[in-house]
Amino acid sequence: MSGGRKPDTWWLPRGVVALRARIFEKVNGDRAVTLPNATYGPEVFERVYAHPAAVGRSAGAGLSDLFWYWLSPGPEVHQEHLEPGPRYDEVAATTRRMLAGGSAELTAAAGRAVAGVLDRLPGDRISLVRLRDLVMPAWAEFCYGLVFREPCPPYARELITDHAADVINALKCTGLRHPRRRARLTAYLRGRLAAGDVPHRLPESLSPEERVFYLQGTFFNTAVVQLSEATAHVLLALARHPEVQARLADDPDDDRYLTHVLDETMRLYPLFGIAHRITTDEIPLDEHTTLPAGSVVCFSYPDYHATGYDRPEVFDPDRWTSLSARDAHHIPFGMPANRPCPAWRLSPLVLKAAVREVLRRFRLDSTVSHTRSVPHRAPCLLIPRGLDPGARLAPLRAFLRARDGVEDVTRGVRQLVLGTVMVLHARRQRLAERYFEQTPPDRCPVAHTGGVDG
């Protein structure tokens, strides 16, 4: 909580988060190690993450059942959960091909989609929004265009947004899953594929039903959610750092500084908290310690991103003036040697277009907390350019601050309860475990050696 006296219950959200983390650690079992840690620093993190034996995805990790439960339907063909081999290679190549496009074309499409949601906001008064909710329909429309190469109708945008919001709310334990809501998008995509409406060559190794799940999981789950979360993080950082926002607004064509803002946002608030891998062979940690095959390795992005910087907890885009993203401890799109994000080129382009479109129309202001998980969906005030908020701004800022403190406490308890319920439900369903028990070896090249992203 920023500014003012903290309430007497300030300890409760932190305590609840710690307890919830312990529950998830127990799910993963005893054969897990998190890097970096007090013994093994960023150099070991990099070496192990890039090791050819750190490639398993879902089979054998205790958390797999939980993440498959959250990401269903179709987690078995989600690109992040396919085991290495020809099947994954074909799916990954398809995704890269569908994400390809000219920079100008992608930038323009993103700008149009964001402009469309901003057009619905009033231009003569302050709007109180949650940034993730505001931009998610725009990214749903943008990703629809990538898949279908046509304008997105309102009905499809609503289906995609409802599905993506349901997935991310479940992942953050702020809400339970709603399978029927997700199934409506599945049915829509099944009909479009059957009608031949997808103008892309989809992986031949996938069945017709698996192709439906591939599109739903890769483009209308991961892509929409990650772009929405990233946009919310950047805009909330600007709202909380008016000097950075003013500099960008004064010179919107300063691409170098905007790149620094994106780099610093993704350093301080990485979209992934933990990436899980399962070792397929022994990996040495040092001359005395070796990870055995089948170990769960948890790569902590926030901890890695906090090493090697002066004042790592401070949001400072100017630090990148003398830093190279190539040399810094900075992997916003994953490790290049171990399945980097296929949107590593596209994402910065379209995020810049979104930020410029918002700053062209509004000044942002927020007094809420900013954490990596943004479970509050980034509440923010949007003040139209040219509008003098006058005396109205102070009470609105106070309201945001007070509501954030209250929600922080109640949400923490809700996350603990709902997270525990979903952990138990996922353990009963055993989605990943049952899949790998039944899957023929040729469909799972390295069965019993997998991991998931967290």
N, C-alpha and C positions, 0 to 999 in steps of 0.2 A: 504494500500500500504506500503510495507516494504522497508525502506532505502530511502534516497534522500528526496527532497522537494516534499510535496504533491501538486498536481495541484490545480489551483484556484477553480476548480469544485468539490473538495473533498466532499463537503456537499451534492451534488446532489444524489448519490446512497443512502445515509442514509435517506435523505428526501423522496425519492421515496418509499423506503421500508416502512417507517412509514405511508405514505399515503396509500400504498397498504394494510397494516395491518388494517388500519381504515375501508377500504372498506369491508374486510372480517369480521371484527367485526360487522359491520352493518347487514351483511347477517344473522348472528346468532341471531339477535334480542336482546331484553332487558332482557330476563330471563337467563342470562349467568354470571358465575363467574369464574375467573381464579385463580388457586391455584398453588404454594403459592403466597401470595401477602404481602403488607406492614402490613396488619392486621392479617392475618392467615399464619403462617409459615409452615415449613416442617412437623411438627408433625400433623397439621391439614390436610395437603396434604396426608400424609400416612393414616390417619384414614378415611378420606372421600373416598380415592381411594379404600381402602379395604372394605368399607361398602357394605353389601349385597344389598342395594338399589341403588348403583351406577353401574348398570349393563345394562341399556338401550343402544342401539347401534345407530340405524339410524332413527327410526320413531320419528318425532317430533322435530328434530334439524334442524335449518335453514341451516346449512352447509351441511346437508346430500345430498340435491339436487346437490350441487357443487361437492362433492367428488364422488358421484355416476356417475356424468357426466364425471369426470376425469378417473375413473376406469372402465368404461364400455368397452366391453360388459360384462353382467352378474354380476353387482355389488350386485344384490340381493342375490347371493349365495356365494359372497366372504366371507371367513371365518371371517374377521374382522367386517363384517356388518350383519351377521346373529343374530337375536335376541336370547336371552337365551332360552333354552328348549331342548327337545329331538333331534330336527333337528340339532341344533348347536352341541350337544354332539356327535352325530354320525359323523358329518363332522370333528370335532376336533380330534376324535379318529382315523379316517382314515388318517388324515395328520400326526399325531404322528407315526402311523404305517409305513407310506411311508418314513418318515425321519429316521427311525431306521436303525441301521447297526453297524458293528464293527468299533471301532476307527481307526484301521489300514486300513481297507477297505475304509472308508470315506476320510482319510488323503491322501491315495494313489490316489484316484480318483480326488481329488481337485488338487493335485500336478501335475498329468498328464494333466489336463485341462489347468492349468495356463502355464505349460511348452509348451503346444501346441501353445499358442498365442505368447509366448516369442521367440519361435523358428523362428518366421517370422521377428524378428527384426535383423538388421545387428550387427555383432559382432566386427566390426572394426571401428565404428564411433559412435558419440553421436546421440541418437534419441530424438526428441522432441515429446512427446505424451500427450494426456489427459488421465489420469489414469483410469477414469471411463469407457471411451470408449475402452481402451486397455483390461480391464479385463472382460467386460460384455459378450463377446462371450465365454470366459472360463466358466463363471458361467451359461450361457445358456446351454453349453454342459454338465456341471456337473448336473444341475437340470433335463435335459433330461434323463440322466442316472438313476436318482432316480425314475423317472416316468416309463420309458420304459425298464429299466434293459438291455440296449444294447448301443453300441457306437452311438454317435450322428452324423448323416450325415450332410454335410455342408449346404444343403438346409434347414433343420430343424433349425440348429443353426442360420442361417440368419433370418428366420421367427421369432424366439424367441427374438433375439437381437433387430430387428426392432420394435417389439411390445413393449418390455420393455423400450427401449429408448424413444419411443413415449409417453408412460405413464408418465415417470418421467419428461420429458421435459414439458409436459402439467402441471403436478403438480407444477413444479417450475416456470411456466408461461414464460418459455423461448421459447416456441413454441406452436402452436395450435394443437388440436387433429387431427389425421388422421384415421378416422374410417375404411376406406378401408384397410389400412395397418394392422390394428388389426384384421380385418375380415379374412385376409389370414391365420393367425394362427388359428383362430376359425375353418375355413374350413378344415385345415390340421388335427387338433385334432378330429374333427367330423368324418373324414374318418378313422383315426386310431382306434377310439373307436368302430365304426361300424364294423371294421374288427377284433375286439377282440384282438388288439395288446397291450393293457394295462394289465400287469400281476398283477394287484392289485384288491382287492374287493372294489369297490367304493360305496359311501353311497346309500343305497336303497331308502332313502327318497327323493333323487334327481331324476328328470326325466333324460332321456338320454341327452337332450340338456343342462340341468343344470349341468350334470357331465362334459360336455365339458367346460362350463364356470368355474366350480370349479377348474379344472386342470389349465386352462389359468390364472385365477386370483391368485390362491394360489402359484403355482409353477413357472409359466412362467411370472408372473408379480411381486408379492411381493418378492418371494425368490430371483429371479435374480436381481431385483433392489436393495434390501437391502444388499445382498452380494457384489454387485458392489460398492455401496455407501460406505459400511464399509471398503472394501479394499482400495478404493481411499483415504478415510480419514486416515487410518493407514499409507499408503505409503507416502502421502503428509506430514503428521506429521514427518515422518522419514526424508524426503527430507529437511524439514525446521529446523530439529534439528540434525545436523550431528554427535554430540557427542553420541546421543542415537542410531543412525543408526550404528555408528562404533562399539559400544559395542555389538550390536546384530550380526553384521557381523563377529566380532572376535570370538564370541562364539554362533553359531547358535543353539546349542543344549541346551542353557540355557532357558528352558521352563518357569521357574519362572519369569525371567525378561521379556520375551516376553508376558507372561500373564499380567504383570504390564503395559506394553506398550498398550496392547489392552484395559485394564480397564481404563487407563487414556485417551485414545483416545475416547472411548465411553462415558466417563464422560464429557469431554469437548465438544465433537461433537456428541451428541446423534442423532440417526437416526430419531427419532420422535421429532418434535418440541412440538406439542400439541396433547394430546389424549383427545377426547371428550366422555363424557358419559351423559346419561339422567337419572335423578333420578326417580325411580319407587315408592318412598315413601319419607316421610320427612327425612332429615338428619340434625342433629344439628351441627352447626359450633362452637358454644360456648353456654354458659348458657343463652344468650340473643337472639341469632340469629339461625334461622332454615331455611335450604333450603327447599322450598316446592317441592312436587312431580312435575315432568315435567321440572325441572330446567336443563339447560345445564351447566355441569361442565367441565371446560377446565383445564386439568392437564399439566402444563408447565414443561417438562423435563429439559430444560436448566436452568431454575430458581431453580428447586429442586436440580439439580446436582451442583449448585454453592453455596449451603449452607453447613455449617459444615466443611469447608476446609480452611486451610491457603493459601492465594494467589490463590483463585480458578480459576483465569483467566490464570494462568501459566501452561504450559504443563510440568508435572513433574512425570514421571513414578515411581520415587523412593519414592513418597509419599505413595505408596501402600506397601512398605516394612513394615510399622508399622500400616497399615490400613487393616481392613477386609472388603471385598466387601459385606459381609452379614450385617455388622453393619453400613457401610457408607451410605450416601445418594446417592445411585447408583442403578438405575434400568434400565440397558441397554436393558433388554428383558421384560420390563413391570413389573407390580406389581404381585407377586406370587398369591395373593388372588383374582386377577381380570384378568383372561385370559392372562397369560404370553405367550410370543412368543413360539410357539411349537418347534422352532429351537434353543432353549437356550443351548442345549447340542451340537448340530451339528456345529453351527456357529463358536465358538472359535476354534474347531478342524480344520476346513477347512480354516479359515482365517490364522491360524498359518502356515499351509502348503503353502498357497499362498505367504505369506510374506517371508518365508524361500526360496522359489523357486526364487523369484525376487532378494533377496539379494545375493543369490548364484551367480547370473549372472551379476548384475548391482549395481553401486552406484547411488543413487538418489540425485538430486539437484533441488531446486525450489525457486524462489523469489516471488511467487504469494501470494495473501492473502489466509488465511484459515478461512473459516466460516462454520457454521454448515450445511448450505444448499448447499455448493460448487456448485453454479450454473454455474461456469466456467468449471466444469467437471475435475478439478484438473490438470492443465498443469504442466509438469514435464520434466526434462532432465534425461535420462537414459544413464549412462556412463558405458560401458562394463568393467568388472573387468580386470585389467591388462593394460587397455588403459590409457595413460597419455594424458589428454585433452589439456594440455599446455595453450597457449594463446587463444585457441578457446573458452574456458569456459566463460571468463569474458563478451565478447559481447553477448553470448547466454543468460547469466543471466540477462544482462541489457535489452535485447529484451523482455524476459519474463516479467520483472517488468513493462516496459513501456506498453506493450500490455495489461497486466492485468489492469492497470489504465484506459486505453481507453475503454476496454471492460466493465469495471465496470460501467462507466457512461452510455454508450449506452445500455447495457443490462438492467440496472435499468429502463430506460424509456420504453424499449420494454416489460419488465415484467409488468409494470403498465398498458400499453395499452392492451396487450394480456390478462392479468388477468381480467381486467374490461370487455373485450369482452366475455370471458368465463363465468364470473359471470352472466352477463345478459342472455347469451344463456342458461346456466343451469337453471336459474330462469324460463325461458320460457318453457323449457322441463319438469321441475318438476318430474324428474325420481323417486326419493324416495317418494315424496308426493303422486304421482299417484299410485305407487305400493302399499303403505299401505292403500290407499283408496279402492283398488280393492282386496287385499289379504284376503282370508278367515281367521277367527281367528285361525283355527287349523294349518295354515301355518305360523302364526306370533303370537306366544304365548303371547307376551307382546306388542302388537301393540300400537302405540302412545307413546312409551317410549324408544327411541333409541338414539344412538350417533355414531360418527365416529372418526377415528384416523386422526390426521393432521400431 
